[in-house]
C-alpha cells in the first residue's frame, strides 16, 4: 500500500511537536494506536515525520490491513507489499526468508518497538513466531538504512509496533476457525487516563497443518505426516506521562512481548520431528524535552530468539536449543534546527549465541555506534542525510552514510534521488559452525542509488522507482562460504493506489535483476537464488453499509533454487478472496479464501506452500 501524499504544509516544528504529543512517538520507538494519525512515521529517519515529507519508499500497515490476513504468516503479509518477496519452508511456524528489492534475507532488519529481533546464528530476521494479533502497526522502509541502524539494514527496515492504550477504556476479542483444523482465540483490553495508559493482549493459535515437504526436497527429508503448529502469545505495554505545564512532559514506557510455539518439521521419515520456538522482547524507555529545542530518549531493550529441537529423524541435528540474546542500550537526542530535525545517537548492541553441544569458538560480539542525522524541508525542497560509525568487537570499525533529496516540481509531482552505503556482518553459523562456516569471512559492504518519481492528485497516486545495488564481499548461501568480490542488483518498481467511492485499489509491478557479478566465478552472471525477476500484485476492497468484499491477486515469474541456476522453480499466481458482514457496530463476521485456485507451487525446492484454505472470523471491538 502506498502512503497518501497529503499536500498540507504546517510548519515543521509544529508538525513534529504534534506528532510527539498526540501519538507519543519516540525516535524509532513506540507508535500510538494510531488510528489517530497514520500520516506520521518514525522508522525512516528515527524521528517523527509525516509520510508526505518522507523521502524513502514507505508502506504503513495498520490493524485494519492486518485483519485481512487471517491464517497467514507475517512473511505472507509483508510479501504482499510492493517490492517485497518471500521464500518459505511451509506455513505457520515454518522458516521464512524476506527479500526486499531482491536483497538477501539477512539484509533486512526487523525491529519490535525499536529493538532488533533476529537470529544471529542464521543472520536473518525472526519472522516465524511473531504473532500478528499482538501487532498494531507495521512500517516498511525500503532502501539502505545502515547509516541509521547499522548492520543488517542494507535493504531496508521492517518495524513492528505492539498495541498501546488510548484515552478511555476499550477492548477487542476474536474467534477464528479454518481449514486444516485451524483455530484462534485472541482478546485484549486497553486503558488510558490520568497520565497512565495500559494495553494487554493474549492469543492462542493451533493448526494441524499439512506436510511441509514434497518428495523433491533435498537430503531425503520428506515425511508425509502433517506438520502442525500451536502458539500462545501475549503482550503488554504500560506508559506514564505526568501532566506538564507546556504539555510536553516526560514519558516512561515498558513493553513486554512473548510467544511460545511448537512446530512440526520434516527432516526425514518416521520420527515426527518437531521444534519449540520461543520469542521474547522487552523495552524500557524514557523520553522528553531537555531544554528549548532539545529532546532526549533513553532506552534499554532485550530480545531472545530460541529454537529448540524436540524430536528429529536426522543424525546431523542434535536435540537442544539454538538461541540468540540481543541487548540494546540507546541514547537518542533530537534538536529542532533552522535546517530541520537533527539527530545524535549513541548505541551499544550486544549479541550472545548458543547451540547444543560444543559452543562456537566465538559466541558473542559487541557493537558501539555513533550516528548523526538531519532531515528537513524548505519551500519545495526536501533533504535527508545521515552518517554512522560502528566499532565491532569482531571486525573493527566501519562507517556508513546516506543522503537524499527531493523537489516538489508541482503540488502533484515530486522528483527525488538518494545515495547510500551499507554493511552487514556475517552470521555466527557462516563464521563458526563446524564443517560449515568460514572464520575468514569479512562483512559485506554495499553502495546504493535510487531515483524516484511520485504523483498524487485527488483519489489517485502512483510512485515509480529505479534502483541499483552494488556489493563487495558478498556472502553466498551454502556450506564453507567465501566472500564474492562483486554482486549487483538492478530493479524498477511501479505502484499505484486509488480510492474510487466505495472501492479502494492498489497495484504494483516490480522487476528485479539480482546477479553474481564476480567475473571468473563459476556462477558469474547467474541469478541469485529464490527471487522472481517479475512480480505483479493487485488488491481491491469494497465496502458499503454493513457489507465488505475484497480480492488480492499475486503473480510471480520463475526463480531458481540454486546459485548455478540449474534448479528451476516455476512461476505461479494466487488469488485470495475475502468478505465481511458487520453484525452490529464494532462486531464483524469475515470470511477469507486463500489460494482460491488451489495452485500448487514452491518458493523453495521441495517445500510445499499452502493450497486452498478457508477461514471464518468473528471479531468484536468496544469502547
C-alpha positions in Angstrom: 0.0 0.0 0.0 1.3 3.4 -0.9 1.1 6.2 1.7 -1.3 9.0 1.0 0.6 12.1 -0.1 -1.2 14.9 1.5 -0.2 18.4 0.4 -1.0 20.3 3.7 2.2 22.0 4.9 2.1 23.0 8.5 5.4 24.3 9.9 7.8 21.5 10.5 8.3 22.3 14.2 4.6 22.2 14.8 4.1 19.0 12.9 6.9 17.2 14.8 5.7 18.5 18.2 2.1 17.5 17.4 3.3 14.0 16.5 5.2 13.6 19.7 2.4 15.0 21.9 -0.6 13.3 20.3 1.0 9.9 19.4 3.8 9.7 22.0 6.2 8.8 19.2 9.9 8.3 20.3 12.7 8.3 17.8 12.4 4.8 16.4 10.3 3.7 19.4 6.6 3.2 20.1 3.8 4.5 18.0 0.4 5.1 19.5 -2.7 3.2 18.4 -2.7 5.3 15.6 -5.7 5.4 14.2 -5.0 8.9 15.5 -2.7 9.9 12.7 -1.4 7.3 10.3 0.4 10.0 8.4 3.3 10.1 10.9 6.2 7.6 10.7 9.4 7.3 12.6 11.4 4.4 11.1 12.8 6.2 8.0 14.7 8.9 10.0 14.4 7.7 13.7 12.4 10.9 14.2 8.7 11.6 13.8 7.8 12.9 10.3 4.7 13.0 8.1 4.6 10.4 5.3 4.3 13.2 2.9 7.7 14.5 3.9 9.4 11.2 3.9 12.0 10.7 1.1 12.2 6.9 1.4 9.8 4.4 -0.2 7.5 3.6 2.8 4.5 1.4 3.4 2.4 1.6 6.5 0.1 -1.3 7.5 -2.5 -0.6 10.3 -4.6 -3.0 12.2 -7.4 -3.0 9.6 -5.0 -4.2 6.9 -3.6 -7.0 9.2 -7.1 -8.2 9.9 -7.5 -9.1 6.2 -4.8 -11.8 6.6 -6.4 -14.3 9.0 -4.4 -17.6 8.9 -1.4 -16.0 7.2 2.1 -15.7 8.4 3.9 -12.4 8.9 6.1 -13.2 5.9 3.0 -13.6 3.8 1.7 -10.2 4.9 5.0 -8.5 4.1 5.4 -10.3 0.8 2.0 -8.9 -0.4 3.5 -5.4 -0.4 5.3 -3.7 -3.4 9.0 -4.6 -3.8 8.9 -7.5 -1.3 9.0 -11.2 -1.9 9.3 -14.2 0.5 10.5 -17.8 0.4 9.1 -20.3 2.9 9.6 -23.8 4.1 5.8 -24.2 4.7 3.0 -22.4 6.5 2.6 -21.1 10.0 5.7 -21.5 12.3 8.0 -22.6 9.4 11.2 -20.8 8.5 10.7 -17.9 6.0 13.0 -15.5 4.2 12.1 -12.0 3.2 13.7 -10.3 0.1 13.4 -6.5 -0.1 14.1 -5.4 -3.7 16.0 -8.6 -4.4 18.4 -8.4 -1.5 19.2 -11.3 0.8 17.1 -12.2 3.8 19.9 -11.1 6.1 19.9 -7.6 4.5 16.6 -6.6 6.1 16.4 -5.5 9.8 13.4 -6.4 11.9 12.6 -4.1 14.9 9.9 -4.6 17.6 9.2 -1.3 19.2 12.7 -0.1 18.3 14.6 -3.2 19.4 16.3 -5.8 17.0 14.6 -9.2 16.7 16.6 -11.7 14.7 18.8 -14.8 14.8 22.5 -14.0 14.9 23.2 -17.7 14.2 21.3 -17.7 10.9 21.7 -13.9 10.4 18.2 -13.1 9.4 15.0 -11.5 11.0 12.9 -13.8 13.2 9.6 -13.8 11.3 8.3 -17.3 12.2 7.0 -16.9 15.7 5.8 -13.2 15.9 2.0 -13.3 16.4 0.0 -10.9 14.1 -2.6 -10.5 16.9 0.0 -8.5 19.0 0.7 -6.0 16.3 -0.9 -2.6 16.0 1.1 -1.2 13.1 3.9 -2.1 10.7 6.2 0.4 9.0 8.2 -0.9 6.0 11.1 1.3 4.7 12.9 0.2 1.5 16.4 1.2 0.8 19.7 1.3 2.7 19.4 2.3 6.4 22.8 1.1 7.8 23.7 4.8 8.3 21.0 4.9 11.0 20.6 1.3 12.2 23.9 -0.4 11.4 24.4 -4.0 10.3 21.5 -5.8 8.7 19.7 -2.8 7.3 21.2 -2.9 3.8 17.9 -3.4 2.0 15.6 -1.8 4.5 13.9 -2.0 7.9 10.6 -3.5 8.9 9.4 -2.1 12.3 6.6 -3.7 14.2 4.7 -1.8 16.9 2.7 -3.5 19.6 -0.7 -2.4 20.8 -1.0 0.6 23.0 -3.6 2.1 25.3 -5.6 5.2 24.4 -7.8 7.6 26.3 -10.7 5.8 28.0 -11.3 2.0 28.2 -11.5 -0.3 25.2 -11.2 -3.9 24.3 -11.2 -6.4 21.5 -11.8 -10.1 21.0 -11.9 -12.6 18.1 -12.5 -16.2 17.4 -11.4 -17.8 14.1 -11.6 -21.3 12.6 -10.5 -22.6 9.3 -9.0 -25.4 7.1 -6.6 -27.9 8.5 -8.3 -27.6 11.9 -7.1 -24.0 12.2 -8.4 -22.2 15.3 -7.5 -18.9 17.0 -8.8 -17.1 20.1 -7.5 -13.6 20.9 -8.5 -10.9 23.3 -7.2 -7.7 24.8 -8.1 -4.6 26.9 -6.7 -1.1 26.9 -7.0 1.9 29.2 -5.8 5.5 29.2 -6.4 8.3 31.7 -4.7 10.5 34.3 -1.3 10.3 32.5 -1.4 6.4 32.6 -2.1 4.1 29.7 -2.0 0.3 29.5 -2.7 -2.3 26.8 -2.7 -6.1 27.5 -3.3 -8.7 24.7 -3.2 -12.5 24.5 -3.9 -15.1 21.8 -3.7 -18.8 21.2 -3.4 -20.4 17.7 -3.5 -24.0 16.6 -3.5 -25.8 13.2 -3.0 -29.4 12.2 -1.3 -28.1 9.0 -0.2 -30.1 6.0 3.1 -31.8 5.1 5.8 -29.1 4.7 7.7 -31.1 2.1 7.3 -32.9 -1.1 9.4 -35.9 -2.3 11.6 -33.5 -4.2 13.1 -32.0 -1.0 16.9 -32.4 -0.8 18.7 -34.8 1.6 15.8 -37.3 1.9 14.0 -35.1 4.3 10.5 -35.8 3.1 7.9 -37.1 5.6 4.3 -37.3 4.5 2.9 -36.5 8.0 1.1 -33.3 8.9 3.4 -30.5 10.2 1.1 -28.6 12.6 1.8 -25.5 14.7 0.4 -24.3 18.0 1.3 -21.0 19.6 0.5 -19.0 22.7 1.5 -15.3 22.9 0.9 -12.2 24.9 2.0 -8.6 25.0 1.7 -5.7 27.5 2.5 -2.1 27.2 2.5 0.4 30.1 3.1 4.1 29.8 3.1 7.0 32.2 3.3 10.7 31.2 2.6 13.1 34.1 0.9 16.3 33.1 3.3 19.3 32.4 2.5 22.9 32.1 3.5 23.1 28.5 2.0 19.7 27.6 5.5 18.3 26.8 6.3 16.3 29.8 8.5 13.2 30.0 7.0 9.8 29.2 8.1 6.5 30.8 7.2 3.3 29.0 7.6 -0.5 29.4 6.9 -3.1 26.7 6.8 -6.9 27.0 6.1 -9.4 24.3 6.3 -13.2 24.4 5.3 -16.1 22.2 5.8 -19.8 22.6 5.2 -22.2 19.7 5.7 -25.8 18.8 6.0 -26.6 15.1 6.2 -29.8 13.1 9.2 -30.1 10.7 10.4 -32.6 8.1 14.0 -33.8 8.4 13.4 -37.4 7.4 10.6 -40.0 7.8 9.3 -41.6 10.9 10.2 -39.6 13.9 7.5 -36.9 13.8 10.2 -34.2 14.1 9.2 -31.0 15.9 10.7 -27.9 17.4 9.8 -25.4 20.1 10.0 -21.7 19.2 10.4 -19.0 21.9 10.3 -15.3 21.2 10.8 -12.6 23.8 11.1 -8.8 23.6 11.2 -6.2 26.4 11.8 -2.5 26.2 12.2 0.2 28.9 12.3 3.8 27.7 12.1 7.4 28.9 11.8 10.4 26.7 11.0 14.0 26.9 12.2 17.6 26.5 15.5 18.8 28.0 15.8 22.4 27.1 14.5 24.5 24.2 14.6 22.6 21.0 16.5 19.6 22.6 14.6 16.4 23.4 16.1 13.1 24.6 15.2 9.4 24.7 17.0 6.7 26.8 16.1 3.1 26.0 17.1 -0.4 27.1 15.9 -3.4 25.3 16.4 -7.1 25.1 15.1 -9.7 22.6 15.5 -13.5 22.6 15.1 -15.9 19.7 15.2 -19.6 20.7 14.8 -22.7 18.6 14.8 -26.0 20.5 14.8 -29.3 18.6 12.4 -31.6 20.5 12.4 -34.6 18.1 14.3 -35.4 14.9 14.9 -38.0 12.2 18.3 -36.7 11.3 21.6 -37.9 12.7 23.1 -34.5 12.0 20.5 -32.5 14.0 21.2 -32.6 17.8 18.5 -32.2 20.3 18.7 -28.9 22.2 18.4 -25.1 21.8 20.0 -22.7 19.3 19.5 -19.2 20.6 20.3 -15.5 20.2 20.1 -12.9 23.0 20.4 -9.3 21.8 20.6 -6.3 24.1 20.5 -2.7 23.1 21.2 0.5 25.0 20.4 3.7 23.3 20.7 7.4 23.9 19.0 9.5 21.2 19.0 13.3 21.1 16.9 15.4 18.7 17.3 19.1 18.0 14.9 21.3 16.1 17.3 23.5 14.0 16.8 26.0 11.2 17.9 23.2 8.7 15.4 20.7 10.1 15.3 18.0 12.7 18.8 16.9 13.8 19.6 13.5 15.4 22.6 12.5 17.6 22.7 8.8 18.7 24.9 6.7 20.9 24.1 3.0 20.8 25.5 -0.3 22.2 24.4 -3.6 20.9 25.5 -6.9 22.4 24.7 -10.3 20.8 25.2 -13.7 22.6 24.5 -17.0 20.8 24.4 -20.6 22.0 24.0 -24.1 20.4 23.7 -27.7 21.6 27.0 -29.4 22.3 30.3 -27.7 21.8 29.9 -23.9 21.7 31.1 -21.7 18.8 34.7 -20.7 19.0 33.3 -17.2 19.3 29.9 -16.8 20.7 29.5 -13.1 21.4 30.0 -9.7 19.8 29.5 -6.1 20.9 28.9 -3.1 18.7 29.3 0.5 19.8 27.9 3.1 17.4 27.6 6.9 16.9 25.2 8.2 14.4 24.2 11.7 13.2 21.2 12.6 11.1 19.4 15.6 9.6 16.1 15.8 7.8 14.3 19.0 6.7 12.5 20.9 4.1 12.3 24.4 2.8 9.7 25.5 0.2 9.6 22.8 -2.5 12.9 21.1 -1.4 13.3 18.2 1.0 16.6 16.7 2.3 17.8 13.9 4.5 21.4 12.9 5.4 22.9 10.5 8.0 26.3 9.1 8.9 27.2 6.3 11.3 30.4 4.9 12.8 30.3 1.3 14.2 33.0 -0.3 16.2 32.7 -4.0 16.2 34.5 -6.5 18.6 34.9 -9.0 15.7 35.8 -6.8 12.7 36.8 -3.4 13.9 35.4 -0.1 12.7 33.2 0.7 9.7 31.5 3.8 8.5 28.3 4.2 6.5 26.4 7.2 5.1 23.4 8.2 3.1 21.9 11.4 1.5 18.6 12.0 -0.2 16.9 15.0 -1.8 13.5 15.6 -3.4 11.9 18.5 -5.2 8.1 19.2 -5.4 8.0 20.3 -9.0 4.3 21.0 -8.7 1.7 20.3 -5.9 1.2 16.9 -7.5 4.7 15.9 -8.8 7.8 15.1 -6.8 11.2 14.1 -8.1 13.8 12.5 -5.8 17.2 10.8 -5.6 19.3 9.2 -3.0 22.8 7.6 -2.4 23.9 5.4 0.4 26.4 2.9 1.7 25.7 -0.1 3.9 27.2 -3.1 5.8 26.1 -6.5 7.1 28.1 -8.7 9.4 28.5 -12.5 8.7 26.3 -14.7 10.9 27.8 -16.9 13.6 26.8 -20.0 11.5 28.6 -18.6 8.5 31.7 -17.9 10.5 32.0 -20.7 13.1 29.6 -23.6 12.5 31.6 -26.9 12.5 32.4 -28.2 9.0 30.1 -25.4 7.5 31.4 -22.0 8.5 34.5 -19.9 7.4 36.1 -17.8 10.1 37.9 -15.8 7.4 34.7 -14.2 6.2 34.5 -10.4 6.1 31.5 -8.1 6.4 29.5 -7.3 3.2 29.6 -3.7 2.0 27.1 -2.1 -0.3 26.7 1.0 -2.4 23.2 2.1 -3.4 21.5 4.6 -5.7 17.8 5.4 -6.3 15.7 7.7 -8.5 12.1 8.3 -7.6 9.1 9.9 -9.2 5.8 10.4 -7.3 2.4 11.8 -8.4 -0.6 12.4 -6.1 -3.8 14.2 -7.2 -7.2 13.7 -5.7 -8.0 10.0 -5.3 -5.1 8.7 -7.4 -1.4 8.4 -6.6 1.5 6.5 -8.0 5.2 6.1 -7.5 8.0 4.9 -9.8 11.4 3.9 -8.5 14.6 2.9 -10.2 17.4 1.5 -8.0 20.7 -0.2 -8.2 22.8 -2.0 -5.5 26.5 -3.0 -5.8 28.1 -5.3 -3.2 31.6 -6.1 -2.2 32.5 -9.2 -0.2 29.0 -10.7 -0.9 28.4 -13.9 1.0 26.5 -16.6 -0.9 24.4 -19.3 0.8 25.6 -22.8 1.5 28.5 -24.5 3.3 32.0 -23.2 3.5 31.0 -19.7 2.1 33.7 -17.4 0.7 33.3 -13.7 0.1 32.5 -12.9 -3.6 34.2 -9.7 -4.7 31.0 -8.4 -6.5 27.3 -8.9 -6.8 24.8 -6.5 -8.3 21.0 -5.9 -8.2 19.2 -3.6 -10.5 15.4 -3.0 -10.4 12.4 -0.9 -11.0 9.1 -0.7 -9.1 5.8 0.9 -10.1 3.0 1.2 -7.6 -0.5 2.7 -7.9 -3.2 3.4 -5.4 -6.7 4.9 -5.7 -10.0 5.3 -3.8 -13.0 5.5 -6.1 -16.1 6.0 -3.9 -16.6 2.7 -2.0 -13.8 0.9 -3.9 -10.1 1.0 -2.9 -7.5 -0.2 -5.4 -3.8 -0.9 -5.0 -1.5 -2.4 -7.7 2.3 -2.8 -8.1 4.6 -4.1 -10.8 8.2 -5.0 -9.9 11.2 -6.1 -11.9 14.4 -7.1 -10.2 17.7 -8.5 -11.6 19.9 -9.9 -8.8 23.1 -11.4 -10.2 26.5 -12.7 -9.3 28.9 -10.1 -10.8 32.2 -11.7 -10.0 34.0 -12.3 -13.3 35.8 -15.7 -13.3 33.4 -17.2 -10.7 31.7 -20.4 -11.8 28.3 -18.7 -11.3 29.2 -15.4 -12.9 26.1 -13.6 -14.3 23.7 -16.2 -12.7 20.7 -15.0 -10.8 20.8 -15.1 -7.1 18.6 -17.9 -5.7 14.9 -17.8 -4.7 13.9 -14.5 -6.1 11.5 -14.0 -9.0 12.5 -11.3 -11.5 9.0 -10.1 -12.1 6.1 -9.7 -9.7 2.6 -8.2 -10.2 0.2 -7.6 -7.3 -3.4 -6.2 -7.4 -5.7 -5.7 -4.4 -9.3 -4.4 -4.5 -11.5 -3.7 -1.5 -15.1 -2.6 -1.5 -17.3 -1.5 1.4 -20.8 -0.3 1.6 -23.0 -0.2 4.7 -22.6 -3.4 6.6 -21.0 -5.3 3.8 -17.4 -5.5 2.5 -15.6 -7.7 0.0 -12.1 -7.8 -1.5 -9.6 -9.8 -3.5 -5.8 -10.0 -3.9 -4.0 -11.3 -6.9 -0.3 -12.0 -6.8 1.7 -13.3 -9.8 5.4 -14.2 -9.9 7.7 -15.3 -12.6 10.0 -18.3 -12.2 13.0 -18.4 -9.9 16.0 -20.7 -9.2 16.7 -22.6 -6.0 20.5 -22.7 -6.5 23.4 -20.3 -7.3 24.2 -22.2 -10.6 20.6 -21.8 -11.9 20.1 -25.5 -12.5 17.1 -26.0 -10.2 14.2 -24.0 -11.7 11.0 -23.3 -9.6 8.1 -22.4 -11.9 6.2 -19.1 -11.8 2.7 -19.0 -10.2 -0.3 -16.8 -9.5 -2.6 -17.0 -6.5 -6.0 -15.3 -5.8 -7.3 -14.6 -2.3 -10.9 -13.6 -1.6 -12.5 -12.0 1.4 -15.9 -10.8 2.5 -17.3 -9.2 5.7 -20.6 -8.5 7.3 -20.9 -6.0 10.2 -23.5 -7.6 12.5 -23.7 -4.5 14.7 -21.4 -1.6 15.4 -18.0 -3.0 16.5 -18.8 -6.6 15.6 -18.0 -8.2 12.2 -18.1 -11.6 10.7 -15.4 -12.2 8.0 -14.6 -14.9 5.5 -11.3 -15.4 3.8 -10.4 -17.9 1.0 -6.7 -18.2 0.4 -5.3 -19.5 -2.9 -8.8 -19.8 -4.3 -7.5 -21.6 -7.4 -5.8 -24.3 -5.3 -2.5 -23.6 -7.0 0.4 -26.0 -6.2 3.7 -24.0 -6.1 7.0 -23.8 -4.3 9.2 -20.9 -3.3 12.0 -23.3 -2.0 12.7 -26.6 -3.6 10.7 -29.4 -2.1 8.8 -27.2 0.3 5.0 -27.1 -0.4 3.2 -23.9 0.0 -0.4 -23.8 1.4 -3.1 -24.9 -1.0 -6.7 -23.6 -1.0 -7.8 -22.8 2.6 -10.8 -21.1 4.1 -11.1 -19.1 7.4 -14.1 -17.6 9.2 -13.6 -15.0 11.9 -15.9 -13.3 14.4 -14.3 -10.0 15.6 -15.5 -7.5 18.1 -14.2 -4.2 19.4 -15.7 -1.9 22.0 -15.1 1.3 23.8 
